[in-house]
Amino acid sequence: MRDDLNINDAYEILELEPGASPAQVKRAYRKLVKIWHPDRFLNQKQKQEAEEKIKQINVAYNKLKSESPSEPPTTENPSSSLPKKPTKVSVKRWDAEAFYTLGVKNSTEGRYEDAIADFTHAIHLNPHYIDAYKYRGLVCSQLGYEYRATSDLNKAAQIEQELTNPSGARKSSSPRRVSKPKPWLKRLCQGIKSLLRLNRR
C-alpha cells in the first residue's frame, strides 16, 4: 500500500466520515485491528487477506494521525505538567487468555461458531488450558456436538487429574480407561446449558 495515501481514502479505510476527531480515529483503528487481526483466522488465504487489510488500516491511521491537529489538553488533571505519552497499540498482543476471553464473550452473545474458533486458538496457544476445554465442550454441547463436547470435557478432567496427582497419574499396574468423571461431566454440561439459556433471555 502506498504511503502517499489520499486523506479521504484514509477516512474510508477506517470507516469514518471526513473530519472525524482524533479520538474517533483512534477508536476506529483499535476496533478494526481487533476485527482484522491475522491470528483470528485459521484459513491461510483469509490470514493473508487480513494481513493486507491490517497494512491498509495502519497506513490510513498513520496518515490521519499525521494530518490531524494536535488534541487540546485534557482538563481532567490540570496540575499535571508531564508530557502525555503516545498510546501504542500492539497488534501482536493475542495470547491464550485473550482468545479465551473473546470466546466467552462470543458464546454469551450467541455466536457459538466464533466462540469455538476462539477457544480452539486459546488451546493451540496453551494445550493445558483447562477452562478453554471446558467452555468449548459446553458450547459444542449447546450446538448438539455431543461427541466433541464429551471429548473436550474428558480432556479437561484428564488435565486436572494430572495436575492434582502428577506422580500417580500413570500407574502401569492398572491400565484402565478414565471414565469416572461422567457424572461430574453431566452435571457440568447441565449447569452450563442452563447458564447459556439464562444469558439468552
N, C-alpha and C positions, 0 to 999 in steps of 0.2 A: 504493500500500500504506500502511496506517495506521502511524503512528509509535508508537501505544499498543498494540503487539503483545503478546499473551499470551506469557509466557516459555516455556510448554510448546509453543506453536506455533513459537516461535523455534528450540527444540531440534529440532522435527520438520523444519523447513525445512532446517536444517543436517545432517539425518540423524544426530542424536546422541541418546543416552539422557539424560534429565534428570539434572542434577548432574555433567555432564562437566566436566573440568578446563579452565582457560583455555588450556592448551597444546593439548588436544584440539579445542577450539572453533576455535583459530587454524588448526590443520591442516585441519580440515573446511572452513573458509572458503576457504583457499587452493586446496584440491582442487576445490571446486565452482566457484570463479571461473575456474579453468582450463577446466573442462568446459563451462561456460555462457558463455564469452566470446563476444560477438556477432560478432567478426571471424572466428570459426571457421566461421560458417555463410554459405553463398552465397545460399540462398533467402531472399527478403525476409521472408516470413512467419515462417520459423524464426529469422531475425535479430531480429524484433520480439519473438517469444516469449522468446528468450534475454535480450533487454534487460529484459523484465518479470521474468524469473527472477533476473537479477543484482540488480535493485532489491530483490526479496524477500530475497535472500541478504544484501545489505548491511544492510537493516533488522534482520534476525534477528541478524546478527553484532554490530551496534551495541547491540542490546538485551541480548544475553548479556554483552557486554563491560562495559556499564554496571552490570549486575546482579551480576556475579561479584566476589568479594572480591579484593583485590589479591594478586598472586602473591607467595609468600615469596621473599626474596632468594636468589639462587643462591650456592652455595658454591664455584663454580669459581675466583673471584678475590676472596677476602675482603679483600684490601688495597685494592681499588679502591673509592673512595668517590664516584665520579662517578655522577650520576643516570642511570638506564637510559633511553635514547631509545625512544619507542614505535615499533614496526615499522609502516611504511606499506606497504600492498600496493597497487601500482599496477595498475589494471585495463587501462590503455591501453598497456602495455609489450609489444606484439606487433609486432616488426619482421620483416623478411625472414629474418634469421638464426634467430629463434625458431621461425618456421614450418618452416624447413629442418630444424632440429634435431628438431622434433616429427615431421616426415615421415620422417627417418632412423629414429627410434625406432619409429614405426608400421610401417615396412617390415620392420625386423628382427624385429618381433613378429608378422609375417604379416598385418597389417591394411593390405593394399595399396590399397584404395579410399580409405581415410582418408589414407594416405601421399600418394597422387596429389593429393588435395584440398589437403593441406598444402604440397606443392611448388608447386602452382598459385598458392596465396596468396603464397608467397615470390616467385614470378616476377612476380605482379601488383605487388608492392611494389618489386621490383628487377628490371626486364626484362633486365638483363645478368648475372644470377646464373647463371654457367656450371654450377656444381656442382648447382644445383636442376634445371636442364635435363637434366644427365647422369643424376642419380638418378631423376628422373621417367621418363626414357627407359628406364632399367633396369627400373623397376617395371612400366612398360607392356609391356616385352618379356616379363617374367615372367608377365604375365597373358595374353599372346598378342596384344596390340595392336601388331603389328609396324609398322604404318604410323605410329602415334603415336610409337612408340619411335624409329624412324628419323628422323622429323621433329624430335624433341627433341634427339637426338644430333647431327644435322646443324646445328641451331641453335647448340648448344654449340660445335661445331667452327668455325662461322662467326664467332661472337663472339670465340673465341680467336684466329682468324686476323686479325680486325680489330684486336684488341689488340696482337698481335705485329707487325703490318705496317699501321699506320694510314695511312701515306701511299700505299702501293701497293695498298690494298685494292680500289680501283675503277679499273682501267685501261680506258679507253674503246676501246683498240685490239683487245682480245680479250674479247668478251662471252661467255666460256664458263661453263658451269654448274659449281658446286662439287660434284664427285662423287668427288674423290680420297680423302677421309677414310674411305671404305668399309672397307678392310682394318683400319684403326685402330678403326673403329666396331664391326666384327665381333668383334675381339679384346676390346674393352671390354665388349660385351654378354656374351660368353662368360665373361669374368672375373667380371662382376657376377653372372651366373646361378650360377656355381659358389660365389661368396661367399654368396649367399642360400641355396643348398642347405646349406652348412655351418652357417649360422645356425639353420636349421630343425631340425637334429639335436639 
